[in-house]
Amino acid sequence: MGCRLNIYESEIMKRHAEAANVGRTVIVNTCAVTNEAERQARQAVRRAARDNPGARIIVTGCAAQVNAGAFAAMPEVDQVIGNEEKMDPKSYLDFGVSQSEKVRVNDIMAVRESALHMIDSFEARTRAFVQVQNGCDHRCTFCIIPYGRGNSRSVPMGAVVEQVRRLVENGYAEIVITGVDITSYGHDLPGTPTLGQLCRRLLNAVPELKRLRLSSIDSVEVDRDLMRLIAEDERMLPHMHLSLQAGDNMILKRMKRRHSREQAIAFCREIRQARPDMVFGADIIAGFPTETEEMFENSLRLVEECGLMFLHVFPFSARQGTPAARMPQLNGKVIKERAARLRAQGVAVRDRLQAAYDGVVVPFLAETVEEGRTIGHSDHFVPVTIDGTLEAGTVGRMRVTGRQDGRLSGVLCG
């Protein structure tokens, strides 16, 4: 459940479980980003127990890390293991179910290193995820994730290069760099390399790599090497997802974010000057405590001012243990209404920006084939459906002939 880092880690966990000959077991890898995410995790546990009678249920991930007792109290759960324990092969050799062993969650803040777990493939996926970093040193007032993931720690550059080389040799055309706060990469490594230096080394050391994509980034941390690489190398795909969270400066301060609305707008403008075809997505929270209508309208305007083609809207949900949970809360109906208005603004801006694709030839990554049509995503991470078939995992070109609900349609072309 949850983020791309969980997708990567779930592949590692699956391999550890298979190597340990674990059978009749369901492992639920949870997310804790919102109260709703934790509620969905509990639902998944109950559904897994109902659909797999007699199977052991193991719960791990961020929700398990920060709220182990709640999951341990569920009658369906046999064991709760922490985020560090889930990556240890020894954790899968003996899933104890006695009460004394039911919770195995250590202090995540004591973890100081992030080792890379080499994998060769991702089941049923045509793009591969590579973890370069874990944890977060920042303490945004709404966020519980640092307490689930610990402080920021980076994977050594050489290990990342070797992992990418192995995946490319196994046929992956697109690699996604992932982590909790990837723009903080390298501060804890000898020589303090940056994310931009890591990406440049990857593209130089693995020239066969066709496409390199970044997961969510913090714009205020983007280094000059990364800016130059985006302008110079077309293999850096022209899509960025920004952790913006709000468009009002007072709310940003109360969130303890490190950027202002002016910095966010200037960043998008600078990137587009260097790479005119760049598109942006962003996370924005609706209804943060103390948000007035005027403050909210600043977030609404930011969608247009930054030209956000993809918008992930989160209705504010107070997480116990965070400073924002102790702030004056907004009425739930107001939060819901503002979230709906934000989503509508996101759709309007998306449709306007995607109108520019009409008749244009765009590259895409083929992911599945269904009834004579190819399904995938464009370089800009726009969903696409193409008349004609192309083998999954290969890069093709399509001429756009239509669009509906954020998806482009078209035909294969040479």
N, C-alpha and C positions, 0 to 999 in steps of 0.2 A: 504494500500500500504506500501511497505518497510519492516521494521525489525520485528523480533519476538515480540518485545515489543508492536508494533502496533497491532499485531494479538491479544495479550492478551487484550490490551485496547479496541479493537473493540468489543470483547465479552462483556466487561463491558458496553460500550456505547449502544450496542444492548439491553441489559437488562434494562438500564435506559430508553431507548426510548419506549420499550414495557410496562414498568411499568407506563409511562406517557401517554399511549395510543396514541402515535404518529403514524399518518397514512399518506400515500401518501407523503413520505419523503425519499430522498436518502441522506445519510451522507457519504461524501468522506473523509477518514482518510489518509492524505497525508504524503509523505516523502520528505525530503529536502537534502538528502545526496549529490546529484549532480544536476547540471542544468537539466540533462536528467530526473531525478526523478520528478522535478517540472514541466517539460514539459509534462510528462506522466500524472501528476495529472490534469493539465488543460485539457488534452485530455479526461480523465475520467469524468471530470465535464461536458464537452460538450456532450459526449456519453450518460451520465446519463440523461441529459436534453432531448436529442433526443429520447431516448428509453422509457422515462417516462413522456410524455407530461402532464403538469398540476401539476406534483409533485414538492414539495419544494426541493431545493438543498442546503444542509448545508455543508460547507467545514471546516475541522479542521485538526489537525496534525502539523507536524514540518514546512511544507511549508507555511501553513496558519499562523503559529506563527511568522515566520520571514519575511513574505511578504504578510501580510493581505490586504494591499491596492490593490495589483495586483488582488487578487481573488475577493475582493469586487467590483472591476471595471468590472468584467465579468457579462454580462447581464443575464447569466443563474443562477447566484448565488443569493440566498435569504439571507443567513447569513454566517458570518465567525466567528468561535469561537476558542479560544486558547487551548493550550494543557492542561492547568490547568482547564479551564472551561468545557472541554469535559468530564472530569471525575466527574463533579458535577451533581447529579440527578436533581437539580433545573434548570439546563440549558435546560432540555428537557420538562419542564412543559409549557413553552410558547415560541415558536420560533417566536419572533417578526420579522417583515419584513419591518418596516419603515426604512427610510434612517438613522435616528439617532440610530437605534438599529442594523444596519446591521453588524457592527464589534464589537465583544465582546472579545477582546484579551488583557489580563492584562500583567503586567511586570513579565515575568517568573523568572527573577533573584531575585524577592522578595519572591519566594516560598522557605520555609525552611524545610518542612516536606514532606514525601511521605507515604501516607496512603495506606494500602492494601485493595483492594475491593474484598471481598470474592465471589467466584463463584464456582458452583458445577460441571460444565461441559463446554466443548468446542464443539460447533456444528460442526458435520462432521469431527471431529479430534480424532485420537486415542492416541495422546500424549497431555499432558496438559502443559501449560506455566504458570510459577509463577514469578511475578515481585518481585525482592528483592531490587531494587535500581532504581533510576532515575537521570537524569542529569549527568554533567561532569564538573570537576574542571580544566581540562587541556585545553589548547588553542592551539591545533595543527594549523599550519598556513593555512591549506587547508580546515578546518572543520567549518561548520556553526552550527552544531548540538547543542553545548552548548547554543546558542542563541535561539534555539527552545525548549530546554529541561530544561535550567537553570542549577544551580550548583548541585553537587552530594548530594543526600540525600537517606538514607537507610530506609528500612522497618524493624521494630523491629523483633527480632528473633522469639519471641513467636507467632506473627501473621503469619509469614511464615510457621512455623511448623503446625499451625492449618489449614492453607489453604491446605498444602500438605496432611495432614491427611484426610481432607474432600474429596479431589480429589481421593485419594487412596481408600477410602471407597466406592466411586462411580465407582470403577472398572478401574481406570487408572493405567497401569503398568509402564508407563514412564513419568517422570516429567522433564521439561526443565527449568533450572534456567535462568532468563533473566533480562535484564536491559540495560542501556546505557553504563555503565562502571562497570561491576559487580565485578571486582577485587578491586575496591575502596570501596567495601561494609564495613560498620561498623564504619568508622572513625568518623562519626557524632553521634554515639549512645553511651550511657553510657557503660564504660568498653572497648570501641573500639574493638568489636569482628571482626574477619576476615572472609573472604569468606570460608576458610577451616574450621573454627570453626562452621560456620553456616551449612555447608554440613555434618559435623560429627554429629551435633546435630539432623539434619533431619533424617539421617540414623539410629541413635540410638533411636530417639523418635517415628519413624514410621517404625518399622522393616518389615512391610508388603510391603513397597516400594521396587519394584524389580529393577528399573533402574532409575538412576539420571544422567542427561546430563547437561553440561554447554553450554551456548551460547558463543558468541565471548568474548575472554579475552585478557588482556594486560599482556604479559608474564613477564614484569619487576615488576609487582605488585603481582605476585603469591606468597602466603605465605607458610611457611614451613608446617603448618598444612594441607594445601591442597595437597602439595607434598606427605606427608606421607599417606594421605587418598587414593590418587590415587594408591599408591603401595599396600595398605593393604585391600581395600574393592572393590571386583569385581563389586559391584552394581554401582560404579562410572564408567560410560561407557568410553571405551578407545578411545575417539575422542575429540580433541581440535581444535577450530578454533581461530587462532591467528591474532591479529591486528598488522601486520608487516609493511605494506605500502611501504617499499622499502628495498633494500639490499645494499645500498651504504651509508657509514657513513656521507659523506657531505650532501647528500640529506636528510638523517634522521635528521641531525642538522637543515637544512633549513625548514624541516617540524615541528620542535620542538618536535620530538619524544624523548622519554627518554631512548631508548635502542640503542645499536649498532648492527651491523651485527654479530659481534663475540658473543655478549650476546644472540642473537636469536639462533644461531647455538648451543651454549653451553646449552641453555635451552632445546632444543629438544633432545639433547644427554642425558642430565640428566634425563629427563622424561622417555626416552626409557630404560635407565638403570634400573629405578624403575619399569617400566611397559612395558616390551618388545613389547606387542601387540598394543601400543598406535599409533594412526595415527593422522596426522595434516592436517588442512586446513589453508588458510591464505588469507587476503586481501592484494593486492599489486596494487599500482597506477603506471600506465605507463605514461611517458612523463611529470613528474613534472617539473615546471619551472627551468631552468638552467641545466637540466639533460643532460649530454654528453653521447655519445655512450659507453664510458668506464664505466660510472656510471650505465647506464642501464644494461650493461653486468653483473655487480655485482648483480643486482636484478635477472637476468636470472640464474646465478649460485646459488643463494640462494635457488631456488626451489629444486635443486638437493641436496644441502648441508644440508637443513633442512628436505628433504624427504617429500615434501608437496604433499599429495594425492589429495587434493581439493584446487583449486585456484580460487578465485574471483578476476578478473582483472577489474580495473576501469581506463579507459582512463581519463587522467586528464581533469577536467572541472572546470574552474575558477568560484568560488562562490563570487558574489559581497559582499563586507563587510569583506572578509578574507584577511590577509596579502599576501597569495600566489597569489591573483588576481592582486596584484601590482608588482609582480616579473616579470622579462623578460620571456615571454611565448614562448613555442615551436610551430613550425608549426603544424597545425592540421593533415597533412598527416604523419608527423613523429610520432605523438602521436598514430595515428591509426595503423601504421605499427608496432610500438613497442608493442602495446596491443595485436596484432595478434601473434607476436613472443612469448610473455609471455604465451598466451593461448596454443600455440603449445607446448611449453616446459612443461606446466602443464599437458597436455594430455599425453605426452611421459613419464613423471615421474609417473603419475597415472597408466598408463597401465603396466609399469614395476613393480610397487609395487603390483598391483592387480593380477599379474600373480602368486603370492605366494598363492592365495586362491584356485587354481585349486585342486579339490579333497578334500578340507578341509571342516569340519563340522563347521558351524558358527551359532550363535544365531541371531534371527531377531525379529522385532516387525511387526506383521501383520497389514496392514492398510486398504486394500480393497481386494475384491474377484471379479475376472473377468473371466468368461468362464472357470471355473475349475482351475484357477490359483490364487495364492495369491501374492499380491503386497505389498512391505514394505521396511524397511531399516534394515540393519544389525547393530550390536552393534557399528561398526565403521562408521555408517551413510552412508554406501554404498547402493544405490538402489538395490533391489533384486526382482526377479520374480521366483516363485516356482511352480512346477507342484504339484497340490494338493491344497485342501482348508483348511484354518484355520480361525477361527472366528476373525474378526477385533478387534484389541485391545489386543490380546493375544500374548504371547512370544513363538516362536517355534524354531526349529533347522532345518537347511537345509544342504545338501551336495552339494557343488558347482560343477557344471558340465560344465559350460561355462561362457563366459563374452563377452559383446559387448558394446562399447561406454560408458564405466564406470558403466554398470549395470551387476550384477552377476545373473546367472540363475542356477537353481538346483532343487533338489527334497526334499520333506519333509523326515525327519528321526526322529527316537525316541530319 
